[in-house]
Amino acid sequence: MKRRDLLLASLLPTMAAFAAPARAAPHRGGTLIFARAMDSLFLDPVHTAQNADIWISLNLYDTLLQPSADGKGLQPGLAAEHSVSEDGKILTFRLRPDLKFADGSPITVRDVKWSLDRARSKEEGGEFAFLLSAIGSIETQGEDTVIINMAQSDPAILQALATFNAGVVPEKLLMAAAGDTLLEKSKSFAEKPVGSGPFVVESWRRNSEMVLKRNPYYWKEADDGQKLPYLDAIRFVIIPDDATRILKLKAGEVDVTEFVPYARVAELRNTPGITMTLFPAAQVHYFTMNNRPTLKDGTKNPLADQRVRQALNYATNKEALIQVVTHGVAKPARSYMPIATPMAYDGGPLYPYDLAKAKALLAEAGYPNGGFEVTCMALAGNADDAAKLQTLQQMWSQVGVKLKIEQLESATRLARFNATDFQMRTSLWTNDLNDPKQITSIFAYYPARQSNRTGWNDPRVNELFEQSEHEMDSEKRTAMYKEIQQRYYEAAPIIFGMDVPYPIAMSSKVHDFVQIPLGNNIFINAYKDA
Amino acid sequence: MHIVGILGRRLLQIAATVLVVAVLVFGLMRLLPGDAALVLLGERASDEAIARMRDQLGVNQPILAQFWDFLLRMVTLRFGDSVTLRVPVSSLIAERLPVTLLLTGMAAVLALLIAVPLAFWSAVRRGSWVDAAIRVFAQVSVSMPVFYIGLVLLITLAAGLRWFPVGGIGTGFLEDLYYLFLPALTLALSLSAILLRNLRESLIEVLDAEYVGFATAKGLPRGLVLRRHVLRNAWVSTVTLLGLHIGSLVGGAVITETVFAIPGIGRLMIDSIFSRDYAVVQGLTVVLAVLVSVVFLALDAVQAALDPRVGT
């Protein structure tokens, strides 16, 4: 194969996700072996908080609505039809007939109501209950209708109902699990859960291997009228070491490898028998800055001055960062949101590299030749962090700013960050909800988490965000978000970085596996040649 | 001294050692900044959610109360639940420990299998090119980092020649032996180099001793002299050295298990330290301290059998 053909081949699976493939009939059966960098921790959709859990949750627990394969829209899930009243206050869902959980017991409207009521409860609903907090009450009607009454209208509610924590769980099985409290029952249930999704857990040895087998009762059918999924089973093997995961793929011992280091992307693109795919991701890499006038240790913080923050943004050559860290696979940031987020405002790359502007802004702020030091926390042993910060160090030295790198392990860094005991840190964000509200509430809305611990507080942004939470008119909401993003850009509470894809390497025998921008691994249409 | 008395005294020593280790680990873990609540909930968690989780995990209690609770658990061997994996620590250890024991056991045997013949060869042919080559091998093995040896073996013997699987473990004892061969070899190489050098020195010393010259002069066959006089006398220090390195073998297992994707206690330990999973770290440390102490005890017995001069 020529190089160009290979490149094309590596794009095919992504494209196949958007258009119906005109290929030979997919092979049914077989086990897909998937090398993961990290194991899941807990498989109750409501108590799921880590990417390793979130990203496979939709395979185990189906939702009323599902994210579409490109991750931008919605498609029907357990509910065949739904309607929203004009004021957005009443949502009606009609379930498909004869739905069953993976053990063959029926999925009833009661299970749906119970699952959503648990997921939205403040006490029992876990970390993501806020996504469903605008719901006032849920009722059922007859055998197949679920009615959601909104306490306040919420423009993101349909997206929220397609998110992992809204997964439908069998009430009877969970309540029959061992334990006195609901939390204890959830714990025993999640040991070997039974759900409504296309796959079900067959066995699980923590941090070693998890086997999912196909749920024979799953409702979805392929174009030929036969039941989905195609695969008999998925075997996740946990291999923390990047190099070992790739070796396993090359040796043919696994079919798919996630988190391919960017430095290896080009090499794998040119390896026969391997398809290297960069799935578009709702993921950004950036640097968080502390915007407070004094740091925890009492020293004065130059980053409190907006002009200094802007200057450092201008002094940061994003293209160079992208080359060094991702070997060219990322794109410069155009908003604080990943550009794949709905309503992300694209006015071109932010703060294009401009040393003259950087120097002028620094001089205006009273630092004509730089002359100050900034300390940035890095994750010890993380190659990406080291590359990012060494590049930044060089770039900022051009304007006389000395960057000091402080290596910390993850838990320590998190503790310091949460206590706002930092000046700057490397950061990464992935959307969990296909809507701007989640990232905005954390990044820009001060009352939630002091604008992601930066301490930046813009009353106008806070006000706009609160309004946007109940604005059902999409155009008006988009306009509000545009203003929020522009104000955020202007104030530059962070060093804007880059939008980064998910690098997945697969055996060429594997087809139609998809990782959507939110990160969810979707196996429903995946198959493996015999 | 009476054998029961000796054993009793040694068991008391072990108990004291384990207690000291347990207290040290308890203290060190608490000195680390960060806690499991933060790690569990991640960066997006709200402050109130973190506070709620800290309550649930009991990390908000006074340190003395936590310590008392910990001591009670140790004495009754109830290690509690892992907060991240949400399963009992005892079942985690029971699941992982056999793999690590097999790995370190294989590594120790392999190290001896490599070191003893090579040391003999090199000592007997002292100064020859064979001796030089073996000493270079030892020098290289001891100076290469474990993860590097592991990757080289993986790339050449597993991914390249396909003689071995690339990491993971098997589904049964024989398959486990096959899967664990490369990681065990990785661990064994540097240890074998240490043993080799030491054994070579001891062998040379003994070979030069007067009683060996005397035995040879008496007309005893060479093989018998080497076995009965030379090896037996040189052996003692090698066994001591092997015992002393059991600890570092377990340490090396941590890295080897990560590179070779082996679900043993080494990897569990690392993961648990990073996620501040106190219960798992404490449980594991206590179990490891007991194990290492028992190995020392066994080695003392072996030494005593090899050399009656070694007292107990």
Interface residues (C-beta under 8 A of the other chain):
Chain A: L41 F42 A49 Q50 E127 K187 A190 E191 R205 R206 N207 S208 E209 V237 I238 I239 P240 D241 A243 T244 L247 K248 K250 A251 E253 E409 S410 A411 T412 R413 L414 A415 R416 F417 N418 I442 A448 R449
Chain B: L32 P33 G34 D35 L38 V39 L40 L41 G42 E43 R44 A45 S46 D47 A49 I50 T84 L85 R86 V87 L92 E95 L151 L154 I155 A158 A159 R162 P165 V166 G167 G168 I169 T258 V259 F260 A261 P263 R267 L268 D271 F274 S275 R276
